Amino acid sequence: MALSREEVEHIARLARLGITEADKDKFCDQLSNILEQFQTLEEVDTNNVLPTAQVTDRQNSMREDNILPSLPQDAVLSNAPWREQEYFRVRAVLEE
């Protein structure tokens, strides 16, 4: 599937890319080549392939969930630029 220069210009405009005339010719060839590769992939029979199939054998890496002591609240809040009682105070993001 070959792309025209107009289609490449349209794609560049959508992507907000400023491209030169030489780039338009180069991208016509490159993008057309990519689309041809996808057409080749569409011809592959994937009916017997599970949607979650992996090429390599993967396993989850699980570890023990160990409970560790937390930092004291005063130590954590000591670095806060603003503090209100035992809470961090932050600037309002949304206006009402």
C-alpha positions as CSV (number, residue, x, y, z in Angstrom):
1,M,0.0,0.0,0.0
2,A,1.8,3.1,-1.2
3,L,1.1,6.4,0.5
4,S,0.8,9.6,-1.6
5,R,2.6,12.8,-0.8
6,E,-0.8,14.3,0.2
7,E,-1.3,11.6,2.8
8,V,2.2,12.1,4.2
9,E,1.5,15.8,4.4
10,H,-1.8,15.1,6.2
11,I,0.0,12.8,8.7
12,A,2.7,15.4,9.3
13,R,0.1,18.0,9.9
14,L,-1.8,15.8,12.4
15,A,1.5,15.1,14.2
16,R,2.4,18.8,14.1
17,L,5.6,18.1,12.3
18,G,7.3,20.5,9.9
19,I,8.9,18.4,7.2
20,T,10.8,19.5,4.1
21,E,10.0,18.4,0.5
22,A,12.9,15.9,0.6
23,D,11.4,14.5,3.8
24,K,8.0,14.0,2.2
25,D,9.5,11.7,-0.5
26,K,11.6,9.8,2.1
27,F,8.6,9.4,4.4
28,C,6.4,8.3,1.5
29,D,8.8,5.4,0.9
30,Q,9.4,4.6,4.6
31,L,5.7,4.7,5.7
32,S,4.6,2.7,2.6
33,N,7.2,0.1,3.5
34,I,5.9,-0.1,7.1
35,L,2.3,-0.6,5.9
36,E,3.4,-3.4,3.5
37,Q,5.1,-5.1,6.5
38,F,1.8,-5.0,8.4
39,Q,-0.1,-6.4,5.4
40,T,2.4,-9.3,5.5
41,L,1.7,-9.9,9.2
42,E,-2.1,-9.9,8.5
43,E,-1.6,-13.0,6.3
44,V,-0.2,-15.0,9.2
45,D,-2.7,-17.6,10.6
46,T,-3.1,-16.8,14.3
47,N,-6.3,-18.9,14.9
48,N,-4.6,-21.4,17.2
49,V,-2.5,-18.8,19.1
50,L,-3.8,-17.8,22.5
51,P,-4.2,-14.0,23.0
52,T,-1.8,-14.1,25.9
53,A,0.8,-16.4,24.4
54,Q,4.5,-15.5,25.0
55,V,7.5,-16.4,23.0
56,T,9.6,-16.9,26.1
57,D,8.7,-18.7,29.3
58,R,7.8,-16.1,31.8
59,Q,6.9,-16.4,35.5
60,N,5.9,-13.9,38.1
61,S,8.6,-12.9,40.6
62,M,7.0,-13.1,44.0
63,R,8.5,-12.3,47.3
64,E,7.4,-12.4,50.9
65,D,5.4,-9.4,52.0
66,N,7.3,-8.5,55.1
67,I,6.0,-5.9,57.5
68,L,8.7,-3.4,58.5
69,P,8.5,-0.5,60.9
70,S,7.5,2.8,59.4
71,L,9.3,6.1,59.9
72,P,8.0,8.2,62.9
73,Q,5.4,10.7,61.8
74,D,7.4,13.7,63.1
75,A,10.4,12.6,61.1
76,V,8.4,12.4,57.9
77,L,6.7,15.7,58.5
78,S,9.9,17.5,59.4
79,N,10.8,17.9,55.7
80,A,7.3,19.2,54.7
81,P,7.3,22.8,53.5
82,W,3.8,23.3,54.9
83,R,2.2,21.3,57.7
84,E,-1.1,21.3,59.4
85,Q,-1.2,19.3,62.7
86,E,-0.2,15.8,61.6
87,Y,-0.8,16.2,57.9
88,F,1.0,17.6,54.9
89,R,-0.6,20.8,53.7
90,V,-0.5,21.3,49.9
91,R,-1.5,24.2,47.7
92,A,-5.0,23.9,46.2
93,V,-5.0,22.7,42.7
94,L,-8.6,23.2,41.7
95,E,-10.5,26.4,42.2
96,E,-14.0,26.3,43.5
